[in-house]
Amino acid sequence: MALPFVQELIFGVVTGSYIAIGAIGFTMVYGLVNMINFAHGEYMTVGAYLGFVAAESLGLPVTLALVPVMLVSGLAGWLLAWLVFEPLSDTGPIPLLLTSIGLGLIMRNGIRLVASPEKRYVDLNAPTYRFEDLGFFITGQHLLLIGVTAVAVVGVHLFLTRTKMGKAMRAMSDNEALAKVTGIQTRRMRAIVWILASAFAGLAGYMLAIGQGATPHTGFSQLLLVITAAILGGAGSVYGAVVGAYVLGITVSLAIALLPSWASELGTTMAFVMLVLVLLVRPGGITGEEVSA
């Protein structure tokens, strides 16, 4: 006997997993650097192409390629922050926002010139598990993505709650001035945040390359959903961003299944309807964090 909507729920969890990994990095920068980074999508695109090079050109196993993707993405993100954002750190959020938009545009077109618009795929060669009686299937690609996301979320949780550096970051997020007075090296913490956030962006891009292929617009096409997940969960809350990502993913998947075929492209619109409804009831998002500029 087929179970209704199980397949759509699986697709929703998979979509939410893509968004969650990207939203973790975006939220780290928002919460600790107090910046909305619109170039975050291009950081994801960089990870997508790094994954393609590592897995297809260098021949690394798909799972092992995660390591160089995150390392190189993290270092590249830190270098860009040091060159572009840190010199403007005292100018306020608006100049940083506009700079990130400009950087994203430059990176997107630069990637297009270097890599060409051709879509590149990372071949996972994973099996498909079919449960005909229950009316759904799940692939090895789905399981890899969900598993990687679970490990990433648990890793972030342990880092933030069990390590001295993670506790320092949380203190800095609550009150940077007070953290500086207590001896926390806030400039060093900001650098670490950029490395971690960019590494997660690269990981999200690599997962997208496995599932959907890598193009110059891979990250940019997901950016709005990543930002929406961060706001929906409660801007500045890593845990809220993860919850918001899965709420969005499942909402989009179920909307596509329930809407008429001619309106299936409106599935993403339903994610923003969900955002508006949640914020009307809880202006601070799902976790109740204050959404501020």
C-alpha positions in Angstrom: 0.0 0.0 0.0 1.5 3.3 -1.1 2.1 5.9 1.5 0.9 9.4 0.4 3.4 12.2 0.1 6.3 10.1 1.4 8.2 10.7 -1.9 7.6 14.4 -1.6 8.8 14.5 2.0 12.0 12.8 0.9 12.5 15.4 -1.9 11.7 18.1 0.7 14.3 16.8 3.1 16.9 16.6 0.3 16.1 20.2 -0.8 16.2 21.3 2.9 19.7 19.7 3.3 21.1 21.7 0.4 19.7 24.9 1.9 20.7 24.0 5.5 24.4 23.6 4.7 24.5 26.9 2.9 22.4 28.6 5.6 24.8 27.6 8.3 27.6 29.6 6.7 25.5 32.6 5.8 24.1 32.8 9.4 27.6 32.6 11.0 28.7 35.7 9.0 25.4 37.5 9.8 25.5 36.6 13.5 29.2 37.2 14.2 30.4 39.7 11.6 27.0 41.5 11.5 27.0 41.4 7.7 24.6 40.2 5.0 27.0 38.6 2.4 25.3 38.5 -1.0 28.5 36.9 -2.4 27.7 33.8 -0.3 26.1 32.2 -3.4 29.3 32.6 -5.4 31.2 31.0 -2.5 28.9 28.0 -3.0 29.6 28.1 -6.8 33.4 28.0 -6.1 32.8 24.9 -3.9 30.8 23.3 -6.8 33.7 23.7 -9.2 36.3 22.7 -6.7 34.3 19.5 -6.1 34.2 18.8 -9.9 38.0 19.3 -10.2 38.7 17.2 -7.1 36.4 14.3 -8.0 36.4 14.3 -11.8 39.8 15.8 -12.8 42.0 14.6 -9.9 40.1 11.4 -9.5 39.5 11.6 -5.8 36.7 9.5 -4.3 33.5 11.6 -4.0 33.4 11.5 -0.2 37.2 12.1 0.1 36.9 15.2 -2.1 34.9 16.9 0.7 38.1 17.6 2.5 40.0 19.7 -0.1 36.7 21.4 -1.1 36.1 22.6 2.4 39.8 23.5 3.0 40.2 25.5 -0.2 36.8 27.1 0.0 37.5 28.2 3.6 40.9 29.7 2.7 39.5 31.4 -0.4 36.7 32.9 1.7 39.0 34.2 4.4 41.4 35.7 1.7 38.5 37.6 0.1 37.2 38.8 3.4 40.7 40.0 4.3 41.2 41.8 1.0 37.6 43.2 0.5 35.5 43.2 3.6 37.8 43.8 6.5 39.1 47.1 5.3 35.5 48.3 5.2 34.5 46.7 8.6 34.0 50.1 10.3 32.0 51.7 7.5 28.7 50.1 8.5 26.4 47.4 7.1 25.2 49.3 4.0 28.7 49.7 2.4 29.5 46.1 3.2 26.2 44.9 1.7 26.8 46.8 -1.5 30.3 45.6 -1.7 29.2 42.0 -1.3 26.7 42.5 -4.1 29.5 43.8 -6.3 31.9 41.1 -5.3 29.3 38.4 -6.1 28.7 39.9 -9.6 32.4 40.0 -10.3 32.9 36.4 -9.1 29.8 35.1 -11.0 31.0 36.6 -14.3 34.6 35.7 -13.7 33.6 32.0 -13.1 31.6 32.2 -16.3 34.6 33.4 -18.3 37.0 30.9 -16.8 34.7 27.8 -16.7 32.2 28.6 -19.5 28.4 28.3 -19.0 28.6 24.5 -19.7 27.1 22.4 -16.9 29.6 20.1 -15.2 28.6 17.0 -13.2 30.1 15.1 -10.4 29.2 11.4 -11.0 28.5 9.7 -7.7 27.5 6.4 -9.4 25.1 5.7 -6.5 22.4 3.0 -6.5 18.7 3.7 -6.2 16.7 1.9 -3.6 13.0 1.4 -4.6 10.2 0.5 -2.3 7.5 -0.2 -4.8 4.9 -1.3 -2.3 5.2 1.8 -0.3 5.4 4.1 -3.3 8.7 5.8 -2.9 12.4 5.5 -3.7 15.6 7.0 -2.3 19.0 7.2 -4.0 22.5 6.9 -2.7 22.9 10.6 -3.6 20.0 11.5 -1.3 21.5 9.5 1.5 24.9 11.0 1.1 23.5 14.6 1.2 21.3 13.9 4.2 24.2 12.2 6.0 26.7 14.9 5.3 24.2 17.5 6.5 23.6 15.6 9.7 27.3 15.3 10.4 27.7 19.0 9.6 25.0 20.1 12.0 26.2 17.9 14.8 29.8 19.1 14.2 28.7 22.7 14.4 26.8 22.0 17.6 29.7 20.3 19.3 32.1 23.1 18.1 29.9 25.9 19.5 29.0 24.2 22.8 32.1 22.1 23.7 35.1 24.0 22.5 36.7 27.2 23.9 36.8 28.8 20.5 33.1 28.0 19.9 32.1 29.5 23.2 34.2 32.6 22.4 32.3 33.0 19.2 28.9 32.7 20.9 30.0 35.4 23.4 31.1 37.6 20.6 27.8 37.1 18.8 25.9 38.2 22.0 28.0 41.3 22.7 31.2 42.0 20.7 32.3 44.9 22.9 31.9 42.9 26.1 33.7 40.0 24.5 36.6 42.2 23.6 36.8 43.6 27.2 37.0 40.0 28.6 40.1 39.3 26.5 38.6 37.5 23.4 40.5 38.4 20.3 37.6 39.4 18.2 39.6 40.1 15.0 41.0 36.5 15.2 37.4 35.2 15.8 36.2 37.1 12.7 38.8 35.4 10.6 37.9 32.0 11.9 34.2 32.7 11.2 35.0 33.6 7.6 37.0 30.3 7.2 34.2 28.2 8.7 31.4 30.0 6.8 33.2 29.8 3.5 34.0 26.1 4.1 30.3 25.4 4.6 29.4 27.4 1.5 31.9 25.3 -0.5 30.4 22.1 1.0 26.9 23.2 0.0 28.1 24.0 -3.5 29.8 20.6 -3.8 26.6 18.8 -2.8 24.7 20.8 -5.4 27.3 19.8 -8.0 26.6 16.2 -7.1 22.9 16.5 -7.2 22.3 19.2 -9.9 25.6 19.9 -11.6 27.9 22.9 -11.5 27.3 26.1 -13.5 28.3 29.7 -12.9 24.8 30.3 -11.4 24.8 27.2 -9.1 25.1 29.2 -5.8 23.3 32.3 -6.9 20.2 30.3 -7.8 20.0 29.0 -4.2 21.0 32.3 -2.5 17.4 33.6 -2.0 16.3 30.3 -0.4 19.4 30.3 1.9 18.7 33.9 3.1 15.0 33.1 3.5 15.9 30.0 5.7 18.2 32.2 7.8 15.4 34.8 8.4 12.7 32.2 8.9 14.7 30.4 11.5 15.7 33.6 13.3 18.6 35.6 11.8 21.8 35.0 13.7 20.7 31.5 15.0 22.5 28.6 13.4 20.0 26.1 14.7 17.1 28.2 13.5 18.7 28.4 10.0 18.8 24.6 9.9 15.1 24.3 11.0 14.1 27.0 8.6 15.9 25.3 5.7 14.0 22.0 6.3 10.7 23.9 6.6 11.3 25.6 3.3 12.4 22.4 1.6 9.4 20.4 2.6 7.1 23.4 1.9 8.4 23.7 -1.7 8.2 20.0 -2.3 4.7 19.6 -1.0 3.5 22.7 -2.9 4.9 21.3 -6.2 3.1 18.0 -5.5 -0.3 19.6 -4.6 -0.4 22.5 -7.2 -1.7 21.8 -10.7 1.0 20.9 -13.2 0.7 24.3 -14.9 1.5 26.0 -11.6 4.3 23.7 -10.4 6.8 26.5 -10.9 5.1 28.4 -8.1 6.4 25.9 -5.5 9.2 28.2 -4.6 6.8 31.1 -4.1 5.1 29.1 -1.4 8.3 29.1 0.6 8.1 32.9 0.8 4.4 32.7 1.7 5.5 30.5 4.6 8.1 33.1 5.5 5.6 35.9 5.6 3.1 33.9 7.7 5.7 32.8 10.2 7.1 36.4 10.6 3.5 37.8 11.1 3.1 35.4 14.0 6.7 35.4 15.3 8.6 38.5 14.0 11.8 37.0 15.5 11.5 33.8 13.3 11.0 30.2 14.5 13.6 30.4 17.3 12.5 33.9 18.4 15.8 35.5 17.6 15.7 39.2 16.9 16.0 40.0 13.2 18.1 43.1 12.9 20.2 44.8 10.3 
